[in-house]
Amino acid sequence: MRDDTARIDRHLLAVAAVVLVGSLLRLYALGAESLWVDEIITLRFATTYGFPELLWVIPAKQPHLPLYYVLLHGWTAVAGTSETALRAPSAVFGIISLPLIYLVGRHMFDRETGLVATVVLAVSPFHLYYAQETRMYSFLTATTLLSFLFLLRLRETPSRANVAGYVTGTMLTVALHPFGFLVVVAQGLALVADRWRSGGGWRPGEFSTLERTHLACWGLLTPVLALGVLKARSAVDGFDFIAPPTPADVVWTVHEYFSTTATPAAMLVGVLVVVAVLLAFRTLDRDRVLLVAWMLVPVLALVAVSYLLTPLFWDRYTIAASPAWFLAVALGITSLERRHARYALAGLLIAAMVPAVGHYYTTPQKEEWDAVTAEIETHAEPGDVVIVTDDVGRQAFDHYWSRSDVTVEDAVAGPAPGGGPVTNATEFQRLTHGSDRVWLVLTHIWFHPGEKQRVLDAVDDGRDVVRHRDYFGVELYLFANESDDRS
């Protein structure tokens, strides 16, 4: 008994240590990087509109639901709008996800599987990124895990508390992001497969408490589904930059859950993930069926939508599937009979993931708008003109810009929103007329071949490039007349 107690204590200490390390990773340098355009847009909505307005403004103007924006609105009123303050809620929910995935792994399989999955999530650079971004994806991960945790508990113990927990986790998941709906689809498919495999009847009176609760969630989601159908076309109008996914894109997306680099260590990670997943599914019981549905539906459904309706496949949109992949890898590792083999495979995987974590903290990950505006403010002269391509880029620029003696203009490059005209050479000449020095800030035109050179040629107009610097996600030029070479 004493030995068993000691083993339990060591196990819980290991879980606590992993959660602590994962927490420190999510809090480290939280506000070090600039806000980028998606964070700026989120901030603008959360601070421009009040609580009642957000409930209808967000569904009308964004392809999202308002829950995260409402939460951020209340948070900024208390904590302010610094980079650290804005990202703190995401970091907190990223930390909450760590004990949640442990509990899911323990309920679904065993405590060792839960521990290994927690370690993988703790050092996943993909999740580190979204735990340090002012967006809803870290929240979505936590609520997805909450939904699955209570699904497992409700399957074992049909209590009111577990019903309430499952409904709450499921509804929050959908309320945070439209693709949270795919979590509900995955659970529904797994429940159907479970009933079919068990040979149970299909009359409502024969359904379990879990199945009836799941169906009730579909009923509660009816208004959300109706809203999605009504604004499906307008919601995807701004996603023309996304190309239909190739098989390589899908594989790389899953690879990103574990490593976001293309180094030899990252390639080793890919091999180890494949080996562990194959080990995990040597048999296929009800828990593994549930896990397969969770792994695949949020990924493959977006592939199907991308080819049947409009391209919508983006790595972050699949984040709800990533905990299932971590659990599958953990299950494969812990399924090895020899303890030393389990330790070796787990240790090798984590060691191969660590370089990507180091890369995350030592290289820019977000558009460097603070550095761009600082350089211009430091070196610009009164009367200079600054041209920022891309409307959302202009919003990010204005967030950090403070000078009033320099003219700032915006220009349209690439396909214009709503099909409007791009800024042509004549319009560029008008914007820069009479100015010897023109700063050009290029962003978000990389998807449109030829646009960069067209804009450079239009701004050139007899001027020379006297300053040029590439920032992460932003490119900066200073054009000056030949007679004015000050920079």
N, C-alpha and C positions, 0 to 999 in steps of 0.2 A: 504493500500500500504506500509506504514511504517513497519507494522508487517511482511508482506511478505518479505520485504527487509531484515529485521532483521533475519528472519528464514534462508534466503539464505546465509547471511553473517555467521551465526552460522554453517550452513552446510559446507560451504567452509573452515571455520576455523577448523572444525572437520576433513575434508579431509586433510588439510595441516598438522594438528597435527599427524595424522596417518602416513602420508608419512615421516614426520620428525622422528618419533619413529622408523619406519621401516628402515630408512636410517642409524640412529645411530646403530641399531642392526647389520646392514650389515657391518658397518665400525669398530665396536668395536673388538679389538684384531685381526685385519685382518691378521697380519703377525706373530701371536703368535705361531702357530703350524708349525712343519716341513713340507716341501714339501714331498708328498708321491710319489710313483712310477709313477702313471699316470701323475702327474704334472711334474715330472722330464722328462718323455718321451716327453711330449708336449713341454717343454722348450728346450730339445735337438734338436728337429726338427726345432723349430722356430729360434734357434740361429745358428744351423749348416749350414742351407741352406739359400740362398738368395731368394728374391722375385720371380724371374722367375722359379728357381728350385722348390720351394714349390708347384707351380701349377701342376707339374707332379709327384714330389716325394711323396706327401701326398696320392693322389689316388693310387699310385703304392704300397706304403708300409704301409698304414693305412686304416682302414675301414671307412674313413671320406673323406670329401671334404676340400679343402685348405683354405677356407675363414678365419676361426678363426686363423689358423697358420700364415697366411699373416698379419692379424691385430696384432697378438702378436709379430711377427718379427719387425714390425715397432714400436710398443710400447716399447719393450725392448731396442731398439736402443736409445730411448729418456729417459726412466725411469729407466733402469737397471734391474737386475734380483734378487733383494731381494724378500723375501716372500711377503712383503706388496706391492711392485711394481707389481709383477706378478699377484696378486689377485685383484688389484685395478680395472681393467676393468670389471671383473665379478661383483664386488660390485656395480659399477656404473650402469651396466645394470640391476642388481637386484633392484636397486633403481628406475630406469626408469620404471620397470614393475609395480610399485605401482600406479602411476597415470594412466598408460595404462589400468590396470584392472578396475580402477574406471570408465574410459571413456567407456570401453566396456560394463560394467554393466549398466551404465546410458543409453547408446544407445539401448541396448538390452531389458532392463526392465525399471528401474527408478533409480534415484540418490541414494535412500536409499540402494537398492541392490548393487549398485556400491560401496558405502561406506563400507558396511559390508564385501563384498568380499575383499576390500582393507585391512581391519583390519585382516582378516584371512590370507591373503598372507603375511602381514607384520610380523606376529608372527609364520609363518610356519617354523619349524626347518628344514624341508626338503629343503626349498628354502634358508634358512640362510646358510646351508651347501654349496650349489652350488653357492651362491653369494660370497663365500669365498674360491673358488677353481679355480685353473688355468686350467679351461676347458671351453667348449663352452655352457654348459647347461643353464647358466644364460642368455646368449645372445639368446639362442633358445626360452626361455620363453618370452622374450621381443618381438622378431620378430613374434612369434605366436600371441601374443596379438595385435601387430600392424596389422597383416594380417586380423584378425577378426574385428578389429576396422574399417578398411577401407572397409571390406566386408559389414558391417552394414551401413556405410555412403554411399557406392556406391549403395546399395539397395534402399536407400532413395533418394539420389541425384546423378544421373548419370553424373558427371562432369569429366573433364579431370584430375583434381587434385586428385579426389578419385580413378580414374582408375590407375593413376601413383602410388598412395599410396598403393593400393591393390597389384598391380604387384610387387612393391618393397618389401613389407612385406612378400609376399608369396615366392618370389625367394630367399630372404635372409634366410628364414626359412629352405628351402631345402639346400641351400648352406652351412649352418652351420652344419647340421647333416643329414645323409641319412634318418633317421626316421622322419625328418621334412616333408618328402613326405606324411606321414600318415595324417598330417594336411590338405593337399590338398585333399586327399581322403575323409576325413570327411566332408569337405566343399562341395565337389562334390556330395556326397550322400545326404546331406541336401538339396542342390539345386534341385536334381532330385526328392526327396520326396515332396518338395514345389511345383514343377511344376505338379507332379502327383495329389497332393491333390487339387490344384486349377483348375484342368481340362484343363490346357493350352495345346496348340499344341506343337509338337516336331520338327517342321521344323525350321532350323536355322534362318529364317527371323522372326520368332515369339519369339526368345530369347530376354531377357532383356540385357541391357548393362553389368550388373553383370555377367550373364551367358556367354555372349560372351567373357568377359575379363577372366573369369575362364577357359574357353576352350583355350584361347590364352596362359594362363600359362602352361597348359598341353603341348602345342606345344613347348614352351620355355624349358620345362623340358625334352624333348625327348633325348638330348645328355646325360643328367644325368642318365636317366633311362637305356639308352643303356650301359653306363659305369657300372651301377649297375649289369646288367645282365651278362656282360662280366667277372666281377671279383667277382661274388657272392660266388663262391666256395672258392677262396683264402681269401676273406674277413672274412669268418667265421672259418677258420682253427684254429685260436688261441682262440676260445671260447668253448673248450671242457670242461672247468670247470663249465659251466652253465648247470644245470639240467633242464629238461622240467618242466614248472610251474604246480603246483597243484592249485586247487581252493583256498586253503588257501594262497598260494603265491600271487595270484591276489588280494585277499581281503586285505592282509597285505600291499601290494604296495599302494593301495588307502588309507589305514589307515595312511601310512607314510607321505602322503601329509600334514596331520594334526598333527600327533604326531609320533615320532620315538622311543618311549619307550613302554614298556609293563606293566606299572604301573596301579593301579586302576584308576587314573585320565585319563590315555590314553584310558582305556577301556570305560570310560564315554564319551570321545571324540567320539569313534566309535559309541556308541548308539545315541549320539546327531546328528552325521552326517547322520545316517540312517533315523532318524526322520525328519530332515530338508529336505533331498532329497525326501522323500515320500511326504512331504507337497508341495514341489516345482512342482511335476508332477501330481497333482490332475487333471489338464487339460493339453492338448497337442496342443499348437498352433505352428506357424512356428518358433518362436524364441526358444521354448522349444525343437522342433525337431532338430534345429541347435545345441542346447546345448547338447542334448543326443548324437548326432553324434560326437561332440567334446570330450565328456566325455569318450566314449566307443571305438571309432575306434583306437586311438593310443595305447590303452591297449589290446583290444581283437585281433587286427591284429597281434601283437607280440605273443600272445598265439597261434594263428593259425599257424604262421610261425614256431613256436617252435615244433609243432607236425607234421606239414606237410613236413618241410624241415630240419631244424636244430634248437636246443634250442638257443634262442636269447632273452628270456624274462629277463630283468634286470630292477630294479626300476627306475634308472635314464633315461633309454631309453623311459620311458613313461611320462617324465616331461612335454611334450607339452599338455598333457591331464589335468594336475593338475589345471590350472586356471579355467577350465570348472567346475571341482568339487567344487572349491571355490565359483563360481558364483551360482551353483545349491544350495549349502548350504545357501548362502546369500538370494537367492530367496525364499527358504522355510521359512526362518526366517521372511523376510519382508512380506510374504503372510499372516501371522497371522493378524487377524483383530484388536485385542486388542494391543494397543501400549505397555502396561506393559508386555504382554506376549512376544512381540518381544524383548524388552530390556532384559527380564529374560533369554530367550533362547540364545541370542547373548552373554550376559555376562557370562552365565554358560559355553558356548563353549570356549570362550577365556580364562576364568579362568582355565579350564581343560587343555588347550593347553600350558599354561605358564610353568608348571613343566618341560615339554620336552625342552622348550627353556632354562631353567636353567641348565638342564642336558647337553645340547649342549655346553654351555660355561664353564662348570665345570669339564668335563671329556674329555680325548683325543678323537679326531675324525679322526685323520690322523696318518699314520705310523710314529713313532718317530725316524726317521733316524738321526736327529741332536743329540738326546740324546744318541743313540747307539754309534755313532762314537765318541762322546765326552767321553763316558766312556772308550772305548778302547784306545783312544789317551791318556787319563789320566793315565791308569793303565798298558798299554802294555810296554814291555821291548824290547830293540833292539834285533832282531833275532826272535821275536815271529812270528807266522803264523796266519793270519786271513783267514778263509774260509767263503765265502758268498754263500749260496744256492740261485739259481734263477738269471738269467741274468739281469732281470729288477731291481731286488734287488741290484745287483752289481752297476748298474747305479746310483741308489739313494745313495748307500754307498759312491761311488766315488765323488758325488757332495759335500759331507760334509767332506771327508777325506783329511788330509793335511800332515800326517807324511810320511817320505820316508825311515825310518829305520826299517820298519815292512813289511814283505811280505804279500801281499793280493792275494788270489786265489779265483776263483769261481768254483762252483760245480753244477751239474745238479741233481735235485731230482724231483720225480714225472715224469709223461709223458714228455719226452723231446720235445722241439719245432722241428717240421719237422720230428718227429719219430726217432730222433737220440738216442744214448745210454745214460743212466743215469750214473753218476759217481759211480763206484762200489768200493768195499772195497779195492781192490788192488790199484786203482787210489788214493783213500784217503790216503793210506799208503805212496804212492809216494809223494803226496803233503805235508805230514806232517813229512816225514823222517828227522831225525836229529834234530827235534825241540822238546824241553821239554815242551813248552807252546803253545797251539793251541786255538785260539778263533774261535768259531763257531757261525755264524749269520744265523738263520733259518727264512725264510719268504716264504709265498705263497705255502706252502705244506700242508695246513690244509685240502684241498679237497682230499688228497690222503692218505687214512688210511694205517698206517704201515711205511710210508716213514720217518717220524720223528725218530722212533726208529731205523730204519735201518741205518740212517746217524749217530745217536748218537753211535751206536755200532761200526760203522766203524771208527769213530774218536777216540773212547775210546782207543783201542789198548794199554792197560796197563796204561793209564793215568786216573787220577781221576778228577771229576768235582769239581773245587774249587771256582767257581763263576757262578751264574745263576740268570738271571733276565728277567722277562717278560715285554716287552714294548708293546704299542699298535701296533699290526700288525707285531711285530718283537720279536724274542726270542734270547737271548744271553747266551752263555756258554763259560766258560774258562776251558780247560782241562790242567792239569799239571801232570808231573811224580810224583810219591809218594815222591821222594827225593827232589822235588821242590814244596813246598806248598806256595810260595809267590803269593799273589793276590792283 
